């Protein structure tokens, strides 16, 4: 067991509850424009239509040089058109949603308790796929940005996980050997594959206890953030 000097975290659905923030921000935004009052409007149908449309634009944003405001505007525009909700200004709806989302911060269970225990003992950083504006504002809203002097977000770096480049940038910033760094994340594609390509040990955060692929072997698996303490404690004992 090695003694780590730095711990990097994924952000969305690892430290922050992205799903909850997205849902609450979108519901608040569509209420501003009176959509729930329209005959036949169903939230579940709206969300189900929006998700694949948004994913398509999000996936194409770098190749098409789309700004996040365009990704959201086009996503809302196409969703509204698909569901037959005319007369709603998609650009304004997108702007309202983005403002709400960037100012939201919902923690995953254990985040507020874990970070003070790690702060000062380890160099801490974030490696996240997303938009820097949103990620930094959400960290600040939650009062935890000061724990992370090293924040690397895909749109700022120009590379997204699992590309090892974003991890290499983080390693260079932290200034310790990559063999002394642990990365904690929930995604076995973006997080596991990226960390492995970069030569960084990986801890899979799996709160939903999703079945693991036999071909994937993270260095550690935890189902709650407090379980990270046990990993660190074992390392300290063997120093």
N, C-alpha and C positions, 0 to 999 in steps of 0.2 A: 504494500500500500504506500502510495507516495504522499508527501505533504505538499499541498498546493499553495501557491503564493497569490494566485488571482482566480476569481470566479467571474465568468461571463454569463449573462442571462439573455435568453430570448425574452421578449416583452409580452406580446399578445397571447393570452391564454396560458401564460406561464406566471408572470407577476401581476399583470392586469387582465381583467375579464373583458376581453374585446367583445365577445358576443353580447354581453349585457349592455355595454356602452353603446354599441351599434343599435341594438333593438330600442333602447330607451330614447336615444337621440333621434332615431327615425320616427318613432311614434310621436314624440314631441313636435317634430318638424311638420309632419303631415296634419297634426291637429291645428297648427297655426294656419294652415290653408284650407281647413274645413273638410278635408277628405273623409273623415269618419262619419260626417253628417250626410254624406251623399248616399242615395238609395243604392243598395247592392254592394256597398264597400265592405270588404272583409280584410282585416289585417293579415291573416294567414295567407290569403291569396295574393295580396300585394307583396308581401315578403318573399313568397315562393317565386313570383314572377321577377322580382328585382334581383335576386341572388345570382342566377346564371347570366343575366344581362350585364350586371356589374362586374362579374368575374371575367367576362369576355373583354370588356373595355380595360379592366385593370391589367389583364395579362398582356394586352396589346399596347399599353401606354408607352413603354420605352421605344418599341419599334416605330410607333406612330407619332412619337414626341408629344403625347397628350399631357396636359397639366391636370392635376387632380381635380380642379374645378370643372374641366371638360369631361373627365371620366364620370364624375357624379352627375353633371347636367345631362349628358347623353344617357346615362343609366336611368335616371328618373324620367326623362323624356320618353324613352322607349317603353318603360314600364307603364307609364300613364296611358300611352297610346295603345298598348296591348290590352289594357283593361278597360279602355273606353272612357277614361276620365279626362274630358276636354276642359280647357279654360284654366288650367293650373300652370303657372309659369315655372317651367322646369329649372331654369337657372336660379331663380329666387328660392325655390324649394331646396335645391342642392346647396346653396349658400347657407341657408338656415340650418340644414342638417350638419354641414361641416363645422359651423360655429359651435353648435351644441356638442358635437362629437369631440372636438378639440378641447373643450372645457370640461369634459367628463373624465372621471377616474373611478372605476370600480375595481377593487382589489380581488385577486384570487385569494382563497382562504390561506391565511398564514403569512402573507406578504408583509404586513406592517410589523409583525413580530420578528420575522426572520432578518430583515435588513439591518436593524440596529445591532444585532448579534454579530453580523459579519463585518460591519463597518469598522474600519481601523485595523482589523486583523488580516484582511485580504484586500487587494486591489479589486475593485468592482467595476464592471462595465456592462453595457447593453449592446447586443448585436441583433438588429431587428429588420425585417422586411416591412417597409412602410414608408410613410412620409414624415420627414424630420420635424416639420412644424407641428404635426399632431402628436407625435411621440413625446417630444420635449414638453409641450404644453400639458399633456396628460400627466407626465411625471411630476411637473411643477404643481399642477392642481392637487395631486395626491400628497404633496409635501415630501416626495422621495427623490427628487432630481439631484439633491446635494450628495446623495450616496454614490452617484455614478459620475466620476470625472471623465470616464471614457464611454461615449455614446456614439454608436455607428449605425446609421440607418441607410437602407439600400438606396433611396433616391439621392442622398447626399454623397454616398460613396461611388455610385454609378455601377454597382454590382449587387446582386441579391443572392441570399442563401438559396441553394447550396454552393454557389460559387465560392471558392476558398479565398478569393481576393478580399472579401469583406472581413473574413477572419484574420487574414494576414495584416490588414490595416489595424485591427484591434490589438494583435500581438505586438506590432511595432510601437503602438501608442503606450501600451502598458509597460513594455520594457523588461519583461521577464521571459525566460525560455518557454516555448509553447508546451513543453512537457510538464511545466509547473502550473498549467492553466486547466481549469475545469469549466466546461460549458454546460449549462442547464437549459433544456428546452422541451417542448411538448410534441414537436413535429418530427417524425422519423424520416421524412424526406429532406426538408430544408435544413433542419437542425442536426440530425444525426449524420447525414451524408456530408454536409458542409464541414462539421467538426472533424469527422474522420479524414476527409481530404486534406484538411489543414494540419493534421497531426495533433489534434487536441482531444483530450479525454471528454467523454460525453455522458451526462446523466439525463436519462429520460424521465421527464415528469409526466406521469400517466394517471391523473386523478380519476379518470373514467374507467381505469383498468381494462383498456382495450386489449384484445388478444394480440400477442406479439408474433411477428413473422420469425420463424425459426432461423432464417438466414441473417437476421439483424441481431447484433449482439452489443448493446450499449454497455459501457463500463459499469454503470449503475442504473437502477430503476427505482424511482420513488413514486408513491401514490399521494403524498401530502408534502408540502414544502418543509414542514418541521423535520421530516425524515432526513433532510440534508445534514442536519446537525450530527446525526449518528455517523454519517460518512466522514465528516470533518473530524469528529472526535476520535475515530479509529486511526485516522492519519496522524493526529497529534500524539496519540499514545505511542506510535511507532517511530517518532522522530528520534 
